[in-house]
Amino acid sequence: MADRTRDETYDEFYDCVNMQPKELEEWLETEESKSVGDNDEGESTGHKSGRRIVTIKRTDKDELSDDQWDHMDKVIGYVHRHTAQRPDGDIEDSDWRYSLMNWGHDPCKSD
């Protein structure tokens, strides 16, 4: 885990993951979602992460496992790294956006 408390990790995870569980589940069913990312045995790393994020967001904070806390930290790192690589131009239908959405962050959503 990074050098932050669990409370800080929790808050930052919820800042990074701006998609609601149902919204993310519906996104993960789309062809666009399945078309991006590195494939590992038929499913991309980001797609698997999205499914884990749905579970995490539906789990009470006090019930989160160490593995879930570690994954939250991984999601935070991914979202920060990937958003820093924003491409020029319209991102709405970009693989860059689709990849971030698999990780629970839609860069087209307003805060």
DODRENDREN-904281 format. One record per residue: residue in one letter; residue number from 1; x, z, y of N, C-alpha, C, CB in turn; chain. Coordinates in steps of 0.2 Angstrom, whole numbers. Atoms other than C-alpha are relative to their C-alpha. Glycine has a CB too. Example, Ala and Ser with C-alpha at 12.3 -4.5 7.8 and 13.67 -1.06 7.14 Angstrom:
  residu  num    nc1    nc3    nc2   cac1   cac3   cac2    cc1    cc3    cc2   cbc1   cbc3   cbc2  chaine
       A    1      4      0     -6     62     39    -22      4      0      6     -5      6      0       A
       S    2     -4     -1     -6     68     36     -5     -4      3      5      2     -7      2       A
//
This chain:
  residu  num    nc1    nc3    nc2   cac1   cac3   cac2    cc1    cc3    cc2   cbc1   cbc3   cbc2  chaine
       M    1      4      0     -6      0      0      0      4      0      6     -5      6      0       A
       A    2     -4      0     -7      6     -3     18      1      7      3     -3     -5      5       A
       D    3     -1     -6     -4     11     10     30     -6      2      4      7      0      4       A
       R    4      6     -2     -4     -6     15     35     -4      5     -5     -5     -6      2       A
       T    5      4     -5      4    -18     29     29     -6     -4     -3     -3      5      4       A
       R    6      6      3      3    -33     25     18     -6     -1      5     -3      4     -6       A
       D    7      5      1     -5    -45     27     33      2     -6      4      0      6      5       A
       E    8     -2      5     -4    -34     15     43     -1     -7     -4      7      0      2       A
       T    9      1      6      4    -34      2     28     -8     -1      0      2      2     -7       A
       Y   10      7      1      1    -53      4     26     -3     -3      7     -4      7     -1       A
       D   11      2      3     -6    -56      1     45      2     -7      1      2      4      6       A
       E   12     -3      7     -2    -44    -14     46     -3     -5     -5      7      0     -1       A
       F   13      4      4      5    -52    -21     30     -6     -3      2     -1      3     -7       A
       Y   14      7      2     -2    -69    -21     37      0     -4      7     -4      6      1       A
       D   15     -1      5     -5    -62    -29     53      2     -7     -2      6      3      5       A
       C   16     -2      7      3    -54    -43     43     -6     -3     -3      6      1     -4       A
       V   17      5      3      5    -68    -46     31     -7      0      4     -1      4     -7       A
       N   18      6      1     -5    -82    -52     43     -6     -3     -4      1     -3      6       A
       M   19      6      3      4    -94    -59     29     -3      6     -4      3     -6     -5       A
       Q   20      4     -4      4   -107    -49     21      0     -2     -8     -7      1      2       A
       P   21     -1      1      7   -107    -47      2     -5     -6     -2     -2      6     -4       A
       K   22      5      6      2   -123    -59     -1      3     -6      3     -7      2      3       A
       E   23     -2      6     -3   -116    -71     12      7     -3     -4      2      1      7       A
       L   24     -6      2      3    -99    -71      3     -2     -3     -7      5      6     -1       A
       E   25      2      2      6   -107    -73    -14     -3     -7      0     -5      5     -3       A
       E   26      3      7     -1   -117    -88     -8      5     -5      1     -5      0      5       A
       W   27     -6      5     -1   -101    -96     -1      4     -1     -6      4      3      6       A
       L   28     -4      1      6    -92    -93    -17     -3     -5     -5      2      6     -3       A
       E   29      4      5      4   -105   -104    -26      1     -7      2     -7      2     -1       A
       T   30      0      7     -3   -102   -119    -15      6     -4     -3      1      0      8       A
       E   31     -5      4      2    -91   -134    -19      6      1      5     -2     -7     -1       A
       E   32     -5     -1     -5    -81   -131     -3      4      6     -2     -3      0      7       A
       S   33     -4     -6      2    -76   -114     -9      4     -1     -6     -5      6     -1       A
       K   34     -3      1      6    -71   -120    -26      6     -6      1     -4     -2     -5       A
       S   35     -4      6     -1    -61   -135    -18      7      2      3     -3     -5      4       A
       V   36     -6     -2     -3    -47   -125    -10      3      6     -3     -2      3      7       A
       G   37     -4     -6      3    -33   -113    -15      4     -3     -6     -4      6     -2       A
       D   38     -4      2      6    -21   -113    -29     -4      2     -6      7      4      0       A
       N   39      4     -1      6    -29   -114    -46      4      4     -5     -3     -6     -3       A
       D   40     -3     -4      5    -25   -101    -59     -5      0     -6      3      7      2       A
       E   41      5      0      5    -34   -105    -75     -7     -2      2      0      7     -4       A
       G   42      7      2     -2    -48   -114    -66     -3      3      6     -4      0     -6       A
       E   43      3     -3     -6    -51   -102    -52      5      2      4     -4      6     -2       A
       S   44     -5     -1     -5    -41   -101    -36      1      8      1     -1     -3      6       A
       T   45     -1     -7     -2    -33    -84    -31     -5      2      5      7      1      2       A
       G   46      5     -2     -5    -44    -84    -16     -7      1     -2      0     -5      6       A
       H   47      7      0      3    -60    -87    -26     -1      7     -3     -1     -6     -4       A
       K   48      0     -7      4    -56    -72    -37      0      6      5      6      0     -5       A
       S   49      0     -5     -5    -52    -62    -22     -7      1      3      5     -1      5       A
       G   50      7      0     -3    -69    -66    -14     -4      4     -5     -2     -7      1       A
       R   51      4     -4      5    -77    -59    -30      1      7      0      0     -3     -7       A
       R   52     -2     -7      0    -67    -43    -29     -2      3      7      8      0     -1       A
       I   53      2     -3     -7    -71    -41    -10     -7      2     -1      1     -5      5       A
       V   54      7     -1      0    -90    -42    -14     -1      7     -4     -4     -5     -4       A
       T   55      1     -6      4    -88    -28    -27      3      6      5      5      0     -6       A
       I   56     -3     -5     -4    -77    -18    -15     -5      2      6      7     -2      4       A
       K   57      5     -1     -5    -90    -20     -1     -6      4     -2     -1     -6      4       A
       R   58      6     -4      3   -103    -13    -12      1      6     -4     -4     -5     -5       A
       T   59     -3     -6      3    -93      2    -18      0      5      6      6     -1     -3       A
       D   60     -1     -5     -5    -94     18     -8      7      2      1     -4      7     -2       A
       K   61     -7     -2     -2    -78     23      1      3      5     -5      1      2      7       A
       D   62     -2     -6      5    -76     39    -10      1     -3     -7     -4      6      1       A
       E   63      0      2      7    -78     29    -26      5     -6     -1     -7     -3     -2       A
       L   64     -4      6      1    -65     15    -23      6      2     -4      3     -2      7       A
       S   65     -6     -1      5    -51     14    -36      7     -1      4     -1     -4     -6       A
       D   66     -7      2     -3    -32     13    -32      1     -7      0      5      4     -4       A
       D   67     -1      7      1    -33     -5    -38     -4     -3      6     -2     -2     -6       A
       Q   68      4      2     -5    -47     -8    -25      4      1      7     -7      3      0       A
       W   69     -4     -1     -6    -37      0    -11      6     -5      1      3      7      0       A
       D   70     -6      5      0    -22    -11    -16     -2     -7      2      4      0     -6       A
       H   71      3      6     -2    -33    -26    -15     -2     -1      7     -6     -2     -5       A
       M   72      2      0     -7    -40    -21      2      6     -2      4     -3      6      2       A
       D   73     -6      1     -4    -22    -21      8      3     -7      0      6      5     -3       A
       K   74     -2      7      1    -18    -38      1     -5     -4      4     -1     -2     -8       A
       V   75      5      4     -4    -34    -45      9      2      0      8     -7      2     -1       A
       I   76     -2     -1     -7    -28    -38     26      6     -4      2      1      8      2       A
       G   77     -6      4     -1    -11    -46     24     -1     -7      0      5      2     -5       A
       Y   78      1      7      0    -18    -63     19     -4     -2      6     -4     -1     -6       A
       V   79      4      3     -6    -31    -64     33      5      0      6     -6      5      1       A
       H   80     -5      0     -6    -17    -59     46      5     -6      0      4      7      0       A
       R   81     -4      6      1     -5    -72     39     -3     -6      1      4      1     -7       A
       H   82      3      7      0    -17    -86     37     -3     -1      7     -6      0     -5       A
       T   83      3      1     -6    -26    -83     54      6     -2      5     -4      6      3       A
       A   84     -5      2     -4     -9    -85     62      3     -7      0      6      5     -1       A
       Q   85     -2      7      1     -7   -102     55     -6     -5      2      2     -1     -7       A
       R   86      6      4     -2    -23   -109     63      2     -7      2     -3      3      6       A
       P   87     -2      7     -2    -22   -128     64     -3     -2      7     -2     -5     -6       A
       D   88      3      3     -6    -25   -138     80     -7     -4     -2      5     -5      3       A
       G   89      6      4      1    -42   -146     82     -6      4     -3      1     -6     -5       A
       D   90      6     -3      3    -59   -143     74      1      3     -6     -6     -5      0       A
       I   91     -2     -4      7    -58   -130     60     -6      1     -4      3      7      2       A
       E   92      7     -1      4    -77   -130     55      0     -2     -7     -5     -3      4       A
       D   93      0      3      7    -74   -141     40      7     -1     -3     -4     -7      0       A
       S   94     -7      0      2    -56   -137     37      1      4     -7      4      2      5       A
       D   95     -2     -3      6    -48   -132     21      3      7      2      6     -3     -4       A
       W   96     -2     -6     -3    -40   -118     32     -5      5      0      4     -1      7       A
       R   97      6     -4     -1    -57   -111     36     -2      2     -7     -5     -3      4       A
       Y   98      3     -1      7    -63   -113     18      4      5     -4     -1     -6     -4       A
       S   99     -4     -5      4    -48   -103     11     -1      7      3      7     -2      1       A
       L  100      1     -7     -3    -50    -89     24     -7      3     -3      0      0      7       A
       M  101      7     -3      2    -69    -88     19      0      2     -7     -5     -6      1       A
       N  102     -1     -3      7    -64    -86      1      2      7      0      4     -4     -5       A
       W  103     -3     -7     -1    -55    -70      7     -5      4      4      7     -1      3       A
       G  104      5     -4     -3    -71    -64     16      1     -1      8      1      7     -2       A
       H  105      0      1     -8    -66    -70     34     -2     -7      2      8      2      2       A
       D  106      2      6     -3    -75    -83     43      2     -1      7     -8     -1     -1       A
       P  107     -3      0     -6    -65    -88     58     -5     -3      5      7     -4      0       A
       C  108      5      3     -5    -80    -97     66     -5      5      2     -3     -6     -3       A
       K  109      5     -5     -2    -90    -81     67      2      3      6     -1      5     -6       A
       S  110     -2     -4     -5    -90    -72     83     -1      7     -1     -5     -2      6       A
       D  111     -1     -7      1    -86    -54     84     -6      3      2      6      3      3       A
//
